[in-house]
Amino acid sequence: MDAAGILEVMGMTAAYVAGDAGCKAGNVRIEAMDKNKPVNPDKYRVPLLVSIKFRGSVEDVKAAMAAAEEAANKVSEVYQKHIIARPDEQTEAMLDISCLGKYKPMEV
């Protein structure tokens, strides 16, 4: 079972930059990306929260999360972050949820 790293950042651009940096830093995959509006959107410079869900070994997820956080902070900001070493079966089902849709690799 893979560890899960969840990094919530402000804005889609920060999410793409963070996801790219995370995947380059550790042997991880992006399981899903999800979006949400913050409670007080007018309070933020970028009124959109995006969660990037990394999956891989605990060490790879830690490396990915550190690189992703650093990259996101250069674009906007990190709202919150968390690593789950061994997600429970019920948590696994929720980690797969994404309102942005699932990434499907292209056939070459």
JOHURA-V938143 format. One record per backbone hydrogen bond with DSSP energy under -0.5 kcal/mol. NH is the residue of the N-H (numbers start at 0). CO is the residue of the C=O. E is the energy in kcal/mol with one decimal. If there is no record, write none. Layout:
# JOHURA-V938143
nh:co:e
NH:CO:E
NH:CO:E
This chain:
# JOHURA-V938143
nh:co:e
2:55:-2.6
3:83:-2.6
4:53:-2.5
5:81:-3.2
6:4:-0.5
6:51:-2.3
7:5:-0.5
7:79:-3.1
8:6:-0.6
8:49:-2.9
9:76:-2.2
10:8:-0.8
10:47:-2.7
14:10:-1.4
15:11:-2.6
16:12:-2.5
17:13:-2.7
18:14:-2.8
19:15:-2.3
20:16:-2.3
21:17:-2.8
22:18:-2.2
23:19:-1.6
24:20:-1.4
25:21:-1.5
27:25:-2.2
28:54:-2.0
30:28:-0.8
30:52:-3.2
31:52:-0.9
33:50:-2.1
35:48:-2.3
40:37:-0.7
40:38:-0.5
42:39:-1.9
43:40:-1.3
46:44:-0.5
47:45:-1.3
48:35:-3.3
49:8:-2.8
50:33:-2.9
51:6:-2.8
52:31:-2.5
52:50:-0.5
53:4:-2.9
53:51:-0.7
54:28:-2.3
55:2:-1.4
60:56:-2.8
61:57:-2.4
62:58:-2.2
63:59:-2.6
64:60:-2.9
65:61:-2.1
66:62:-2.1
67:63:-2.8
68:64:-2.6
69:65:-2.0
70:66:-2.3
71:67:-2.7
72:68:-2.2
73:69:-0.7
73:70:-0.8
74:70:-0.7
74:71:-1.1
75:71:-3.0
78:7:-3.1
79:7:-1.4
81:5:-2.0
83:3:-3.4
84:82:-0.6
86:1:-0.5
91:87:-2.7
92:88:-1.5
93:89:-1.2
94:90:-2.1
95:91:-1.0
96:93:-1.2
99:32:-0.7
100:97:-0.8
104:102:-0.5
